[in-house]
Amino acid sequence: MTSAFDTTLANLGIGRTGSTTPTVAPASSSNQTLGQADFLKLMTAQLQNQDPFNPVDNTQMVAQMAQFSSLQGITDMSTTLKSIAAKLTGTSTTDAMSYVGKNVLTEGNTAYGRTTGGIAGAVELDSDASNVTVTISDGNGQTLKTLNLGKQAKGTATYDWDGTTDAGTAAGSGPFKVSVTAADASGKAVSNRSLVWAPVTAVSNPSSGSPTLSVAGLGTIDVSAVRQIG
């Protein structure tokens, strides 16, 4: 005769043969772990099917209740931590709006001149380089200035151009095109990315996903693409 306890065990993916020897049935894909509700079902079934001449010891019952309380606490803590993690890793619309009107350092090859002239930028290097060169050109592709940054270690190398061309004249306010070449001691090209400062003009809030920034000269970028805010 199948008892309520056996039925509960079966619903939880646990079977048994005979009257005393339990066997573990293959776990189903839908229920491979015991949750709070499953724990409560097991404890209730235990009480309903206990031997009236040999009832569950009070000490064991207190221990099981303590386990149940601990399970509830762990479940609540897990939910809270997930909520905190989502908040820390996510970017709200309000957070994104704070970028408008500010300059951000992000990957790109178009830069606008500062009011004081020239531009500042950076180069991300995937490995050490023996020579790094930054070439700044006008909108027609004509070279205005060549900056030799020399030997640079893996990571981010910054530069600052005063706005004076190689010929010694003022280059104007741009926009400027920036290109980077980097090589190691053997002359092999080093993978790199050009980072430029650009103003954020607007924020977009799509129906799904995180907010994005509209950056002058670069188009739309994700907030995670911002390396620095100025």
Secondary structure, DSSP 8 states (H G I E B T S, - for coil): ---HHHHHHHHTTEEEETTTEEEE---BTTB-S--HHHHHHHHHHHHHTSBTTB---HHHHHHHHHHHHHHHHHHHHHHHHHHHHHHHH---HHHHHTTTTSEEEEE-SEE---TTSSEEEEEEESS-EEEEEEEEE-TTS-EEEEEEEEEE-SEEEEEEE-SB-TTSSB--S--EEEEEEEE-TTS-B--EEEEEEEEEEEEE--SSS--EEEETTTEEEEGGG--EE-
